[in-house]
Amino acid sequence: MADYRMPDADGLELIVGLRKRGWSGRALLITGFPESGLHAKAASAGYERVLEKPLVDAALVRAVDGLLGRDG
């Protein structure tokens, strides 16, 4: 899980860098800045879901359970 806007980078740069280094894990992006096109950019970069802040506990738990294969 990564935040979209961080002090020295953004979550899209982070996952692109991790993918270039061979990391193939599943990931969630969280954001308080749900700008137009972000969901598509996040998916293209390798995120499975984008969650918007403020985070709702149940939505966060469902998203993590989904990544872990416990969603049904």
C-alpha positions as CSV (number, residue, x, y, z in Angstrom):
1,M,0.0,0.0,0.0
2,A,1.3,3.4,-0.9
3,D,0.1,7.0,-0.8
4,Y,-0.3,8.9,-4.1
5,R,1.3,12.1,-2.9
6,M,4.4,11.8,-0.7
7,P,7.0,14.4,0.2
8,D,9.7,13.2,-2.2
9,A,7.8,11.1,-4.7
10,D,4.4,9.8,-5.6
11,G,2.9,6.4,-5.4
12,L,3.0,5.9,-9.2
13,E,6.7,6.5,-9.3
14,L,7.2,4.1,-6.4
15,I,5.4,1.2,-8.0
16,V,7.0,1.8,-11.4
17,G,10.4,1.7,-9.8
18,L,9.5,-1.5,-7.8
19,R,8.2,-3.2,-11.0
20,K,11.4,-2.3,-12.9
21,R,13.4,-4.0,-10.1
22,G,11.3,-7.2,-10.5
23,W,8.8,-6.8,-7.7
24,S,5.5,-8.4,-8.7
25,G,3.4,-8.1,-5.5
26,R,-0.1,-6.9,-5.4
27,A,-0.7,-3.2,-4.3
28,L,-3.2,-0.6,-3.3
29,L,-2.9,3.1,-3.8
30,I,-4.5,5.5,-1.4
31,T,-5.1,9.2,-2.1
32,G,-6.7,12.3,-0.8
33,F,-6.4,13.8,-4.3
34,P,-8.6,11.7,-6.6
35,E,-7.9,13.7,-9.7
36,S,-9.3,12.8,-13.1
37,G,-7.6,9.8,-14.7
38,L,-5.8,8.6,-11.5
39,H,-7.6,5.3,-11.4
40,A,-6.5,4.5,-15.0
41,K,-2.9,5.7,-14.4
42,A,-2.7,3.6,-11.2
43,A,-3.9,0.5,-13.0
44,S,-1.4,1.0,-15.8
45,A,1.4,1.4,-13.2
46,G,0.4,-1.8,-11.5
47,Y,-2.0,-1.0,-8.7
48,E,-5.0,-3.2,-8.3
49,R,-7.2,-0.7,-6.5
50,V,-7.3,3.0,-5.5
51,L,-8.8,3.9,-2.2
52,E,-9.8,7.5,-1.5
53,K,-9.3,9.2,1.8
54,P,-10.7,9.5,4.3
55,L,-10.4,5.7,4.4
56,V,-13.5,3.8,5.6
57,D,-12.3,0.9,7.8
58,A,-14.6,-1.6,6.1
59,A,-13.5,-0.6,2.6
60,L,-9.8,-0.9,3.6
61,V,-10.3,-4.3,5.1
62,R,-12.2,-5.5,2.0
63,A,-9.5,-4.2,-0.3
64,V,-6.7,-5.9,1.7
65,D,-8.7,-9.1,2.0
66,G,-9.2,-9.0,-1.8
67,L,-5.5,-8.7,-2.4
68,L,-4.9,-11.6,-0.1
69,G,-7.5,-13.7,-1.9
70,R,-9.9,-13.7,1.0
71,D,-12.7,-11.8,-0.7
72,G,-15.3,-14.4,-1.0
